């Protein structure tokens, strides 16, 4: 089993997919309780949802489940959202706040360090390599980090999540043109959309999004009701996906056009 897969494209866009994997090593799976074994917090079908939207994108996807280690968390363990409920580098609970480990089987600090070296670091080495390759070719790289989540999770947020949740850490991780292009496409979709709401961009977006260096990053968190059933067996619904995918395609095309236009390399960092 590969920790990650990379599909190289010739364009300026890199799709990061840190949470679509479902692999759990057997020795770790044996320690999960019945709640943990459901793997309910997977970004189900995220690769399928984005497949073929833009022919020249690069895709870097983790095959390892977030319960093993979360590839979108700070490797040092710092919280992304201080003061709010969230999950950790190696989660102890699911998104509903329920324990996922059998009693006495929670991972130790040494185990977390070993998982970081075995799974978190290799994924990000691959992602960094893809970004650097794209930037070398185009003078700029745009990381579009792909995520999805159930629409209603009271432990994490109130009410029903909008379909499109665009995150740029309040505009820090990318040029304004990128933020506006994605948010405009989301708003024009006719579906609920928000910019820098509950999800402002995870560690990946914040870590790589450095406009001065020619790397722009933006996160898209999708409400899963827009393309699948939000309960086991987590069925993909092609009819719903067919309504969603054109808007995602519009976003990626706009970003590719912006990157190829040269405006980002000409203006430098607007901040």
FENGI-V11291 format. One record per residue. OMEGA is omega in whole degrees, -180 to 180 (* if undefined). BURIAL is 1 if it has 24 or more other C-alpha atoms within 12 Angstrom, else 0. Layout:
# FENGI-V11291
omega=OMEGA burial=BURIAL
omega=OMEGA burial=BURIAL
This chain:
# FENGI-V11291
omega=176 burial=0
omega=176 burial=0
omega=-178 burial=1
omega=171 burial=1
omega=177 burial=1
omega=172 burial=1
omega=-174 burial=1
omega=174 burial=1
omega=-177 burial=0
omega=-175 burial=1
omega=-176 burial=1
omega=-176 burial=1
omega=172 burial=1
omega=174 burial=1
omega=173 burial=1
omega=-179 burial=1
omega=-173 burial=1
omega=-169 burial=1
omega=-180 burial=1
omega=-177 burial=1
omega=180 burial=1
omega=-180 burial=1
omega=173 burial=1
omega=179 burial=1
omega=-175 burial=1
omega=-178 burial=0
omega=176 burial=0
omega=179 burial=1
omega=-180 burial=1
omega=-177 burial=0
omega=176 burial=1
omega=174 burial=1
omega=-176 burial=1
omega=177 burial=0
omega=-179 burial=0
omega=-176 burial=1
omega=179 burial=1
omega=-179 burial=0
omega=-171 burial=1
omega=-173 burial=1
omega=177 burial=1
omega=168 burial=1
omega=-170 burial=1
omega=172 burial=1
omega=-175 burial=1
omega=179 burial=1
omega=179 burial=1
omega=-177 burial=0
omega=-177 burial=1
omega=-175 burial=1
omega=173 burial=1
omega=-178 burial=0
omega=179 burial=1
omega=-168 burial=1
omega=-172 burial=0
omega=179 burial=0
omega=169 burial=1
omega=-180 burial=1
omega=174 burial=1
omega=-176 burial=1
omega=175 burial=1
omega=176 burial=1
omega=-173 burial=1
omega=-178 burial=1
omega=-177 burial=1
omega=177 burial=1
omega=175 burial=1
omega=171 burial=1
omega=-175 burial=1
omega=-177 burial=1
omega=178 burial=1
omega=176 burial=1
omega=176 burial=1
omega=180 burial=1
omega=176 burial=1
omega=177 burial=0
omega=-179 burial=1
omega=-179 burial=0
omega=175 burial=0
omega=-174 burial=1
omega=-178 burial=0
omega=178 burial=0
omega=179 burial=0
omega=175 burial=0
omega=178 burial=0
omega=175 burial=1
omega=-170 burial=1
omega=-179 burial=1
omega=166 burial=1
omega=-173 burial=1
omega=171 burial=1
omega=180 burial=1
omega=172 burial=1
omega=-177 burial=1
omega=177 burial=1
omega=178 burial=0
omega=-179 burial=0
omega=179 burial=0
omega=178 burial=1
omega=-177 burial=1
omega=173 burial=1
omega=-177 burial=0
omega=179 burial=0
omega=-177 burial=0
omega=179 burial=0
omega=-177 burial=1
omega=176 burial=1
omega=178 burial=0
omega=178 burial=0
omega=179 burial=0
omega=178 burial=0
omega=178 burial=1
omega=180 burial=0
omega=179 burial=0
omega=178 burial=1
omega=-180 burial=1
omega=-174 burial=0
omega=-171 burial=0
omega=-177 burial=1
omega=-178 burial=1
omega=179 burial=1
omega=177 burial=1
omega=-177 burial=1
omega=171 burial=1
omega=179 burial=1
omega=-180 burial=1
omega=178 burial=1
omega=179 burial=1
omega=180 burial=0
omega=180 burial=1
omega=-179 burial=1
omega=179 burial=1
omega=-180 burial=1
omega=180 burial=1
omega=179 burial=1
omega=-178 burial=0
omega=-171 burial=0
omega=-176 burial=1
omega=-179 burial=1
omega=175 burial=1
omega=176 burial=1
omega=176 burial=1
omega=176 burial=1
omega=-174 burial=1
omega=-169 burial=1
omega=-179 burial=1
omega=170 burial=1
omega=-174 burial=1
omega=176 burial=1
omega=-173 burial=1
omega=-175 burial=1
omega=179 burial=0
omega=-175 burial=1
omega=179 burial=0
omega=-176 burial=0
omega=-177 burial=1
omega=179 burial=0
omega=173 burial=0
omega=-179 burial=0
omega=-178 burial=0
omega=172 burial=1
omega=179 burial=1
omega=-179 burial=1
omega=178 burial=1
omega=-176 burial=1
omega=-178 burial=1
omega=177 burial=1
omega=-175 burial=1
omega=178 burial=1
omega=175 burial=1
omega=-175 burial=1
omega=-167 burial=1
omega=-180 burial=1
omega=176 burial=1
omega=-180 burial=1
omega=-180 burial=1
omega=-178 burial=1
omega=179 burial=1
omega=-178 burial=1
omega=-178 burial=1
omega=-178 burial=1
omega=-179 burial=1
omega=178 burial=1
omega=179 burial=1
omega=178 burial=1
omega=-179 burial=1
omega=-179 burial=1
omega=-176 burial=0
omega=-173 burial=1
omega=176 burial=0
omega=179 burial=0
omega=-178 burial=1
omega=178 burial=1
omega=176 burial=1
omega=179 burial=1
omega=174 burial=1
omega=-180 burial=1
omega=-179 burial=1
omega=-175 burial=1
omega=-176 burial=1
omega=-179 burial=1
omega=-177 burial=1
omega=-179 burial=1
omega=-179 burial=1
omega=-177 burial=1
omega=-178 burial=1
omega=-174 burial=1
omega=-175 burial=1
omega=-179 burial=1
omega=-175 burial=1
omega=180 burial=1
omega=-179 burial=1
omega=-179 burial=1
omega=178 burial=1
omega=180 burial=1
omega=-177 burial=1
omega=179 burial=1
omega=180 burial=1
omega=172 burial=1
omega=175 burial=1
omega=-177 burial=1
omega=172 burial=1
omega=-171 burial=1
omega=179 burial=1
omega=-177 burial=1
omega=-177 burial=1
omega=-176 burial=1
omega=172 burial=1
omega=-174 burial=1
omega=175 burial=1
omega=180 burial=0
omega=10 burial=0
omega=171 burial=0
omega=-173 burial=0
omega=174 burial=0
omega=-178 burial=1
omega=-177 burial=0
omega=-179 burial=0
omega=177 burial=0
omega=-180 burial=0
omega=-180 burial=1
omega=175 burial=0
omega=-176 burial=0
omega=-171 burial=1
omega=179 burial=1
omega=180 burial=0
omega=174 burial=1
omega=177 burial=1
omega=178 burial=1
omega=179 burial=1
omega=-176 burial=1
omega=177 burial=1
omega=178 burial=1
omega=-180 burial=1
omega=178 burial=1
omega=179 burial=1
omega=179 burial=0
omega=-178 burial=1
omega=-177 burial=1
omega=-178 burial=1
omega=-178 burial=0
omega=-176 burial=0
omega=-177 burial=0
omega=-179 burial=1
omega=-180 burial=1
omega=-173 burial=0
omega=-174 burial=0
omega=-179 burial=0
omega=-179 burial=1
omega=180 burial=0
omega=* burial=0
